Amino acid sequence: METKTRITVLNHILALNLDVNIWSARKKLTPADFGSTHLPPEELASLGSKRICNPGDLRVFGTLKSRAVNMLDRHGVRFLGGWGVPEKVADEIVKELVDIQKEFFAAKDDFLIRYDEVVQDWIKQHPGWEKLIGSSTVSAEYVRSRMGFKWQIFKLAAPEKNSVKKGLKEEVNKLGGTLFDEISKVATDTWNCCYAGKVKVTHKALSPLRSIHKKLNGLSFIDPRVLPITDLLQIAFDKVPSRGFIRGADLLMLQGVVSLLRQPTLLMEHGQKILDGNTAEDLLEGLVAVPTISKTKSVSERITLKSIPQPVTQQQINSHGLW
């Protein structure tokens, strides 16, 4: 059964490797940089590095790399040192990467035009250390060769021989758990930023949940328990009024949903319950309960995950056509 699962998943997923190089603007310190100063032997301590350029002038490149990584995290799941992305959205992903790449190359050209000026400004900011910095400068062409933004996309095919397919099979079999773990991290950030301690929120608080929904929907082929969770989220969105603040029972429901998303094991259990015949509507209503307690407590303090976690009896998961 696992072999069929592997083949089915690989029919829908592409492996993407992001390769971004950013010049560090650092050179290794050497004993010669300190003249006659007595230094400890290398076996005892090693020298660090020196900056030959203001790191602030290079910050834009780190920002652009982070944008690319965040975009890939929204669409894909970590896989084989890069990302596994749905083949059906590959064009959309490449378009966004191309846009970021153009900004990266434009920033690179601008930096290289100003390179000599940037280095001289850095030297002026550190009087008394001109020789230390100046002796380590490199040419603009060298810097150009150390900066790049590219990616590679692969269509994977499972090898036929059992002796060589084990590693890939293990990685594919971990994709479901990896996906639920990633959702948990995003949901925890969402809770802390948007829902913790709140008695009302705006519709902006739905944005990270919609991103989670989009990611799960795109990767639903990875695990049969994923699609039921996307249904549960959509039902939650449909229950929220289209205008005004979200508060009261609606906010309590969303807080319960986010609390569920933060717990990978619980999330998988709920997905399985829907596969086993429970409706997403019933599980959504059962996520939270509002006990009769002091009205002075905040909505978030009154959240109780109802009847969870309950031990789940080990059973064969229905493939629902995925294998």
N, C-alpha and C positions, 0 to 999 in steps of 0.2 A: 504493500500500500504506500509506503514512504517513497518508493521510486516513482510511482505515478504522481504523487503529490509534487515531487521535485520537478518532473517534466512539465506539469501543468503550470506551475508558478513561473518557470523559465519561459514559457510561451507568452507571458504578459509583462515581463520585467526586463529592463535594460540596466546594465552596470555602468555607472558614470564615475569617472575619476577627475577631480578638479586639481589642476596643477598651477598654483600661483606662487611665483617667486618674487620676493621683495628684498632689495639690497639692505643689509643690516646697518650700513654706515659705521661699522666697527672694524678695528684692526687689533690683532693680538698685541698685548704689551710684551716687551722684551727687556732683558736686563740692561741693554744699551740705552733704553729710554730713561734710566735712572742714574746714568753715569757711574760714579764711584760708590754710590750708595750700597751698603752691604745688604744683600738679600738672602733669605733662607734657601737651602738647597731645594731643587725641584721635587725631591722625594718627600719633602716636608710640606711645601706649599707651592701652588702654581699661580702665575700672574693672570690677571683677568684681561679685559679688553679696554680700548679707548674709543671714544666716539669722535669721528672726524667730520661730523655734520650734525646739525640740529635735528633731533628725532621728530620734532614738530613738522618739519618739511616733508616727512615721509608718512605722516599719519593718515593721509588720504588713501594710501594704498592698502593699509590695514583695514580701513573702513570699507573700502570696496570689496576686499576679500570677505569680510564679515557679511556684507550684503549677499554675496553669492552663496556663502555657506548657509545663511538663514533661509534663503529662497529654496535651496535644495532640501533643507530640513523640513520646510513646509510641504513639499511635494513628495519627497522620498523617504526612505528608511536606510539607516546605515548598513552597508553591505560590502564585504570584501575590501575594506580599507577606504571605500568611497561611499556611494549611495546606490541603492536599488530604486529606480524610478519607473513609474508605469509607462509602458510604451505608448499608450494612447495620448499622453500629455508631453511626450518628448519634444515635439515642435515648440510648444509653449515654453518649456524649460530652456531650450537652446536659444530662443528669442531673447529671453531675459538675460541669459549669460552673454549673448552678443552685445546687448545694451551696456552691461556692466564692463565688458571687455573694452568697448569703445571709450568709456569714461576713464578706464585704467590707462589705456594707451595715450589719451589726451593729457592726463595728469603726468604721465611719464615724460612726454615730449616737453611739457611746460617745465618740469623739474630739471631736465637735462639742459634746457636753454639757460636756466638760472644757476646751473650747478656751480660754476666757478665763483659766482657772487655769493652763493649760499655758504660755500666752504670758507671764503674770506670773512664773511660776517661772523661765522662760528669762531674763527681764530681771534677776531677782534673782541669777542665777548669773553675771551679767556686770556687776558694779558699775562705774560710770563710763561705761558705754555705754547707759544707760537711754534717752537721747534718740535715739540712733542706731537702736535697736530699736523704741522706742515710736512714732516718727514713721512707721514703715513697716507697722504692723499693719493688718490688714484684718478685715472683719466675718466672723462665723461663716457667714453666708449666702453670702458670696463664696467661702469655702472649700468650702462644700457644692456650689456650682456647678462647682467645679474637680475634683471627685472622682466617678468613675463606673466602672462595670463592666458591659459589654455585649458582645454579639457578633452577627454576622450570618452566615447560611448561605445560599449560593447554589447553585442547580442550573444548571450551565453548558450552553449549547447552542452548537454550532459554527455560525458563519455560513456561508451557502452560497457567497458570492462569494469567489473566490481572493484578490482584492485586499485583503480585510479579515480573512481568517482566518489570515494568516501568523503574527502575533504569538502567538496562542493555540496554534497548532500547534507552534511552537518551544518554548513553555513545557511543553506536554504531553510532547513528545519528550524533554525533559531530565529527566522525573520519575524514570526508572529509575536514571540516574546519580546524581541527588540522593539517592534512597533508599539506594543502596549506600554513598554517602559518609556519610550519617547513621549507618548501621549501623556503619561503620568507627570513627566517633568514640565511639559508645557502647561498642564492643568494646575500644577502647584504654583507656577509663576502667575498664572491667571487668577488663582485664588488670592494670592498675596497682593496682587496689584489692583484687582477689580472687585473682589467679593468679601474679603475678610472684614468683619465688623461693620459692614454697610447695612443701612436700613432702606436705602434706595440707590439705584444705579441708572445711568442713561443707557441708550441702545448701543453705545460704544463698547459696553461690557460684553456684548454678544460677539464682537468681532473676533476675539481669539477662539471662541467656541465654534464659530463658523469656519475658521481656518482648520481647526481640529477635524470638523465634519468633512471638509474637503479632502484632507489628507487621508482619513479613514476610507472615504468613499473611493478615492483613486486607488487605494491599496487593498481593497476588499477581497481580492483574489488570493491574498497571502494566507488568510485563516478564515474558516467559515464563521467564526464568532465576531468578525469585524462588522459585517453588513448589518446585523441586528442592532449594533450600537449606533450606527449611522441613522437607522430608523428611529431609535429612541431620541437622538439629538434633534432630528427633524420634527418630531412630535412636540418636543419641548419648545422649539422655535415657534411652531404654529400656535402654541398656547399663549405666547407673550403678546400683549397688545402692541399694535404697530406704532403707536405714538405715546409720548409722555414718559415719565419716569416709570421704571420697573420697581415695584415694591410689594410688600405684603406676601400673599401666597405665591405670586409669580416669582418674586425674588427668592423666596424660600425654596421653590422648585429648582431654580437655576443653581442655587448654592448646593442643593442636594446632588444635582448632576455633576457639578464640578468636583464635589467631594468624591463621588464615584469614580470619575476619570482619574483622580489622583492615586487610585489604588489598583494596580495592574491585575492582581489576582482576582479581586472582586469584580473588576470590569469583565474579565474573561468568564467568570461565573455567571454574570448577568447575560452576557452574550449567549452562553450555552443554555440558560434557562429559556430564552426566547426561541432558540432552536428546538428546545424540547416541548414547546407548545404554549408557554406563557406569552401573553401579549406585551408589547412594548409599553402600551398605555398603562396596563396594570402595574408593571414594574416601576414606571415613572411615578405613578401615584403613591407607590409604596416606598419610594426612596427616602421620604422625610415624614416625620410626624411632629406635630406641635403639641406637646404636653401642656396641661393646665398648670402653669407656673407663673412666677412673678412677671408682670408686664414690663418691669423695668429691664429685663434682660433683652439683649439685642437679638435680632433675627438669627444672626450667625451662631449665637450661643444656644439657641433653641433647636438647632438642627440635630436630629438624631437619625442615623442611618438605620432604617427599620429592618429588623430580621436579617441583618447581615453583620459579620459574615456567618453563614451557615456552612458546615462541612458539606462538600459536594461528593457524592458517591462516585468513585471511579467507574467510568463507563466508556464504551466506544463512542467517539464523536462521529455524528453523521456527517458525511462529506458534503452533502447538498450540492453534488455535481462538481466540486473542486478537485476530487480525485476518484 
